[in-house]
Amino acid sequence: MNNAGSIAVPHSAPVVAAVKAETLESYAAYWRPDDSSLVWPDPFGLPPWLSAWWAACGQSWTPYLLSIRVDGRLAGLAPLMRRGREARMMGSPDLCDYMDFVVAPAHAEAFYRGLRDHLAADGIQRLTLWSVREDASAMTVLRPAAEGWGARVHCEPRGQLFAMPLPGTWEDYLQRLSGKERHETRRKLRRLEAAGRIVVRCVRTPDRLPAAMETFMQLFRANRADKAAFMTGPRPQYFRDLTAGMAAAGLLRLYFLELDDQPIAASLCFEHDAVVYLYNNGYNDAFRALSAGLLGKVFSIRESIRAGCRGYDFLKGAEKYKQRLGGLPVDLYRMEITWHPKRTAT
């Protein structure tokens, strides 16, 4: 029996998949933090993140969000966008560090088979995943499955992120650092404390956010010309929309390091599933001698430990401070899956 529009899948059990096109609004309805059936693996695929990104950057694409049920059970969500015969993960590498599909682990293989059949039948010939972690389901389940289907899979390194598990106490964290880095961190903290009154303030709620974001923007632009150039065009509004949406969802952690009531550093973080993600940061260059930029990040780690978080993700980029502060490398990849739409399964 010929099944036009599918990829050849030898020895594969038939999948009864029901695929539904979703809007950003209906996609958001699937996000229920108290529901453990779906794994939302990172903040970049959460509804407030995608909504902010789409409003700022999605104009040249068509939304292509899909829900897939297999034998009546919700197997997962595909936060995609499309243009012509290509589908991509919704987002962009400059604003979303990495992404993965939202999958029910028990139904991952069936989810990807259902997704493959739908894409092929809908005229999609290429699926591009622009940045995925080495441990993402797209790498561990989809990649080997696609190779088994006879699709062409091209996978290439796209740098690394640095992340670490968090211990139960601040002192335990310091003990994990190298002897030199532990000594340097304590020395810098003492020097900062000797300079004046130190306060670490965390903004989490929407009511305090507008003023806090203006301060963050000033600090972000202040210390590096490339950051000032980055924060132009639609990006300032994107940052405002993103932080507003994440604050409304209870996920914003915007830390300010203050010296004698003056903000000298800021760390824009988000907490998702007890992991803190350091999205961006800035500092007042006048306080470079006090290591304001580095210590702003150190304090965000300390506060994350005190809040009982289980992990801290420095996100992508190989800046040396990430390893010095305990980050461990996780490889990132760009993956492209292509197939010919007229191949048939027998």
C-alpha positions as CSV (number, residue, x, y, z in Angstrom):
1,M,0.0,0.0,0.0
2,N,1.3,3.4,-0.9
3,N,1.0,6.4,1.4
4,A,1.8,9.5,-0.6
5,G,3.6,12.3,1.2
6,S,5.3,10.1,3.8
7,I,8.9,9.2,4.3
8,A,9.9,5.6,4.0
9,V,9.7,4.0,7.4
10,P,10.7,0.3,7.4
11,H,9.7,-1.8,10.4
12,S,7.7,1.1,12.0
13,A,4.4,0.5,13.7
14,P,1.6,2.6,12.3
15,V,0.8,5.7,14.2
16,V,-2.7,7.2,14.5
17,A,-1.9,10.8,15.0
18,A,-4.3,13.7,15.2
19,V,-2.6,17.0,14.4
20,K,-4.2,20.3,15.2
21,A,-3.0,23.8,14.1
22,E,-2.7,26.1,17.2
23,T,-2.6,29.8,17.6
24,L,-0.3,31.5,20.2
25,E,-3.4,31.8,22.4
26,S,-4.5,28.2,22.2
27,Y,-0.9,27.0,22.5
28,A,-0.7,29.0,25.8
29,A,-3.7,27.0,27.1
30,Y,-1.6,23.8,27.2
31,W,0.9,25.3,29.6
32,R,-0.2,24.2,33.1
33,P,2.7,24.2,35.5
34,D,0.9,21.6,37.7
35,D,0.5,19.2,34.8
36,S,3.5,16.8,34.6
37,S,2.4,15.0,31.4
38,L,4.2,17.4,29.1
39,V,7.9,18.5,29.6
40,W,8.5,22.1,28.9
41,P,12.3,21.8,28.8
42,D,13.4,25.4,28.7
43,P,11.9,28.9,29.0
44,F,12.3,29.7,25.3
45,G,9.3,27.7,24.3
46,L,7.0,29.0,26.9
47,P,4.0,31.0,25.7
48,P,5.0,34.4,27.1
49,W,8.4,34.0,25.5
50,L,7.1,33.0,22.1
51,S,4.4,35.8,22.2
52,A,7.0,38.5,22.9
53,W,9.4,37.1,20.2
54,W,6.6,36.8,17.6
55,A,5.4,40.4,18.2
56,A,8.9,41.8,17.7
57,C,10.5,39.5,15.1
58,G,8.0,37.1,13.4
59,Q,6.8,39.2,10.5
60,S,8.5,37.3,7.7
61,W,7.2,33.9,8.8
62,T,3.8,32.2,9.2
63,P,3.0,30.7,12.6
64,Y,3.0,26.9,12.5
65,L,2.2,25.7,16.0
66,L,1.0,22.2,16.2
67,S,-0.5,19.9,18.8
68,I,-0.2,16.2,18.2
69,R,-2.4,13.5,19.8
70,V,-1.5,9.8,19.3
71,D,-4.3,7.3,19.9
72,G,-6.2,10.1,21.6
73,R,-3.5,11.1,24.0
74,L,-1.7,14.4,23.9
75,A,1.9,13.5,22.8
76,G,3.4,16.9,22.4
77,L,3.5,20.4,20.9
78,A,5.6,21.7,18.0
79,P,6.3,25.4,18.4
80,L,7.2,26.0,14.7
81,M,6.9,28.6,12.0
82,R,7.0,28.1,8.3
83,R,7.9,29.8,5.1
84,G,7.4,28.0,1.8
85,R,8.6,24.4,2.2
86,E,10.6,25.0,5.3
87,A,9.6,24.8,8.9
88,R,11.7,26.1,11.8
89,M,11.5,26.4,15.5
90,M,9.8,29.6,16.4
91,G,12.4,32.1,17.6
92,S,15.8,33.2,16.6
93,P,19.4,32.5,17.8
94,D,20.1,36.1,18.8
95,L,17.2,36.2,21.3
96,C,16.5,32.5,22.1
97,D,19.5,30.5,23.2
98,Y,18.1,27.1,22.3
99,M,14.8,25.3,22.0
100,D,13.2,21.9,22.0
101,F,9.8,20.4,21.3
102,V,7.3,20.1,24.2
103,V,6.9,16.3,24.5
104,A,5.2,13.8,26.8
105,P,8.2,11.5,27.4
106,A,6.2,8.3,27.2
107,H,5.0,9.2,23.7
108,A,8.1,10.9,22.3
109,E,8.7,8.5,19.4
110,A,5.1,8.5,18.4
111,F,5.0,12.3,18.6
112,Y,7.9,12.6,16.2
113,R,6.5,10.1,13.8
114,G,3.2,11.9,13.8
115,L,5.0,15.2,13.3
116,R,7.0,13.8,10.4
117,D,3.9,12.5,8.6
118,H,2.0,15.8,9.0
119,L,4.9,17.9,7.7
120,A,5.5,15.7,4.7
121,A,1.8,15.7,3.8
122,D,1.6,19.5,4.2
123,G,4.4,20.1,1.7
124,I,7.2,20.7,4.2
125,Q,10.5,19.4,2.9
126,R,12.9,20.8,5.4
127,L,12.8,21.1,9.2
128,T,15.4,23.4,10.7
129,L,16.3,23.3,14.4
130,W,18.7,26.3,14.8
131,S,20.0,25.6,18.2
132,V,19.4,22.4,20.3
133,R,21.1,21.0,23.4
134,E,23.0,17.7,23.1
135,D,20.5,16.2,25.6
136,A,17.3,17.6,24.0
137,S,14.7,15.2,22.8
138,A,15.2,16.5,19.3
139,M,18.7,15.2,19.5
140,T,18.2,12.0,21.5
141,V,14.9,10.9,19.9
142,L,14.2,12.8,16.7
143,R,17.7,12.6,15.2
144,P,18.1,8.8,15.3
145,A,14.5,8.3,14.3
146,A,14.9,10.6,11.2
147,E,18.0,8.7,10.2
148,G,16.0,5.5,10.4
149,W,13.2,7.0,8.2
150,G,15.7,7.6,5.4
151,A,15.7,11.4,5.8
152,R,18.8,13.4,5.3
153,V,20.0,14.6,8.7
154,H,22.7,17.3,8.8
155,C,23.9,18.2,12.3
156,E,26.7,20.6,13.1
157,P,28.1,22.1,16.3
158,R,26.8,25.6,17.3
159,G,29.0,26.3,20.3
160,Q,28.2,25.6,23.9
161,L,26.3,26.7,26.9
162,F,27.5,26.5,30.5
163,A,25.3,25.3,33.3
164,M,25.6,23.8,36.7
165,P,23.6,22.1,39.4
166,L,23.2,24.1,42.6
167,P,24.1,22.8,46.0
168,G,22.0,23.4,49.1
169,T,24.1,26.2,50.6
170,W,26.2,29.1,49.5
171,E,29.2,27.8,51.4
172,D,28.9,24.5,49.6
173,Y,28.9,26.4,46.3
174,L,32.1,28.2,47.2
175,Q,33.7,24.9,48.1
176,R,33.0,23.6,44.6
177,L,35.1,26.4,43.0
178,S,38.8,26.0,42.5
179,G,40.9,27.2,45.4
180,K,42.1,30.2,43.4
181,E,38.6,31.2,42.3
182,R,37.1,30.7,45.8
183,H,39.8,33.0,47.2
184,E,39.3,35.6,44.4
185,T,35.5,35.6,44.9
186,R,35.8,36.1,48.6
187,R,38.4,38.8,48.1
188,K,36.2,40.7,45.7
189,L,33.2,40.4,47.9
190,R,35.1,41.8,50.9
191,R,36.4,44.7,48.7
192,L,32.9,45.5,47.6
193,E,31.5,45.4,51.1
194,A,34.2,47.8,52.2
195,A,33.2,50.3,49.6
196,G,29.7,51.0,51.1
197,R,26.3,49.5,51.9
198,I,25.5,46.6,49.7
199,V,21.9,45.5,48.8
200,V,20.8,42.9,46.4
201,R,17.3,43.7,45.2
202,C,15.1,41.3,43.1
203,V,12.2,42.6,40.9
204,R,9.7,39.9,40.2
205,T,6.3,41.5,39.8
206,P,4.7,43.6,37.0
207,D,4.0,46.6,39.1
208,R,7.7,47.4,39.7
209,L,8.8,46.4,36.3
210,P,8.6,49.5,34.1
211,A,11.1,51.6,36.2
212,A,13.3,48.5,36.8
213,M,13.6,47.8,33.1
214,E,14.6,51.4,32.4
215,T,17.4,51.0,34.9
216,F,18.3,47.7,33.4
217,M,18.5,49.2,29.9
218,Q,20.8,51.9,31.1
219,L,23.2,49.4,32.7
220,F,23.0,47.1,29.8
221,R,24.0,49.8,27.3
222,A,26.6,51.4,29.6
223,N,29.6,49.1,29.7
224,R,30.0,47.8,26.1
225,A,29.5,49.3,22.7
226,D,28.3,46.0,21.2
227,K,25.5,45.8,23.8
228,A,24.4,49.3,23.1
229,A,24.3,48.5,19.4
230,F,22.4,45.3,20.1
231,M,19.7,47.1,22.1
232,T,18.2,49.0,19.1
233,G,15.3,48.5,16.6
234,P,12.6,46.2,17.9
235,R,14.7,44.7,20.7
236,P,14.0,47.3,23.5
237,Q,10.2,46.6,23.1
238,Y,10.9,42.9,22.9
239,F,12.7,43.0,26.2
240,R,9.9,45.0,27.8
241,D,7.2,42.6,26.5
242,L,9.2,39.5,27.4
243,T,9.9,40.6,31.0
244,A,6.3,41.8,31.4
245,G,5.0,38.4,30.3
246,M,7.4,36.4,32.4
247,A,6.7,38.6,35.4
248,A,3.0,38.0,35.0
249,A,3.7,34.2,34.9
250,G,5.9,34.5,38.1
251,L,9.1,33.6,36.3
252,L,11.0,36.9,36.3
253,R,14.1,37.3,38.5
254,L,15.6,40.7,37.8
255,Y,18.5,41.2,40.2
256,F,20.1,44.6,41.0
257,L,23.3,45.0,42.9
258,E,23.2,48.3,44.7
259,L,26.0,50.2,46.4
260,D,24.8,53.0,48.8
261,D,21.4,52.9,47.0
262,Q,22.9,53.2,43.5
263,P,22.3,50.3,41.1
264,I,25.7,49.3,39.8
265,A,24.9,46.0,38.1
266,A,21.9,44.1,36.9
267,S,21.3,40.4,36.0
268,L,18.2,39.6,34.0
269,C,17.2,36.0,34.9
270,F,14.2,33.8,34.6
271,E,13.3,30.8,36.8
272,H,11.7,27.8,35.1
273,D,11.3,24.5,36.8
274,A,13.6,25.5,39.6
275,V,16.4,26.4,37.2
276,V,17.6,30.0,36.9
277,Y,18.6,31.2,33.4
278,L,21.0,34.2,33.2
279,Y,19.6,35.8,30.1
280,N,21.5,39.1,30.1
281,N,23.3,41.5,32.3
282,G,24.9,44.9,32.5
283,Y,26.8,47.1,34.9
284,N,28.0,50.7,35.5
285,D,31.6,50.9,34.0
286,A,32.5,53.4,36.7
287,F,32.5,50.5,39.2
288,R,34.6,48.2,37.1
289,A,37.4,48.3,39.7
290,L,35.0,46.8,42.2
291,S,34.2,43.9,39.8
292,A,30.6,45.0,39.6
293,G,29.7,43.0,36.6
294,L,31.1,39.7,37.8
295,L,29.7,40.2,41.4
296,G,26.3,41.0,40.0
297,K,26.2,37.5,38.6
298,V,27.7,36.0,41.7
299,F,24.9,37.5,43.8
300,S,22.3,36.1,41.4
301,I,23.8,32.6,42.0
302,R,23.7,33.2,45.8
303,E,20.1,34.3,45.7
304,S,19.2,31.3,43.5
305,I,20.7,28.9,46.1
306,R,18.9,30.7,48.9
307,A,15.6,30.3,47.0
308,G,16.2,26.5,46.8
309,C,16.7,26.3,43.0
310,R,18.3,23.1,41.7
311,G,20.3,24.6,38.8
312,Y,21.8,27.6,37.1
313,D,22.2,28.1,33.4
314,F,24.6,30.7,32.1
315,L,23.2,30.1,28.6
316,K,25.3,30.0,25.4
317,G,28.6,31.7,25.0
318,A,32.1,30.7,26.1
319,E,32.9,33.7,28.3
320,K,35.6,32.6,30.8
321,Y,33.7,33.7,33.9
322,K,31.1,31.0,33.3
323,Q,33.7,28.2,33.8
324,R,35.3,30.1,36.6
325,L,32.0,30.3,38.5
326,G,31.4,26.6,38.1
327,G,29.6,26.2,34.8
328,L,30.0,22.9,32.9
329,P,29.8,22.8,29.1
330,V,26.8,21.5,27.2
331,D,27.2,21.3,23.4
332,L,24.7,23.0,21.1
333,Y,23.9,21.9,17.6
334,R,22.1,23.1,14.5
335,M,20.1,20.3,12.9
336,E,18.5,20.2,9.5
337,I,16.3,17.3,8.4
338,T,15.3,17.2,4.7
339,W,13.3,14.7,2.7
340,H,11.6,14.4,-0.7
341,P,7.9,14.7,-0.4
342,K,7.1,12.0,-3.0
343,R,8.9,9.2,-1.1
344,T,6.5,6.6,-0.1
345,A,6.2,4.1,2.7
346,T,5.4,0.5,1.9
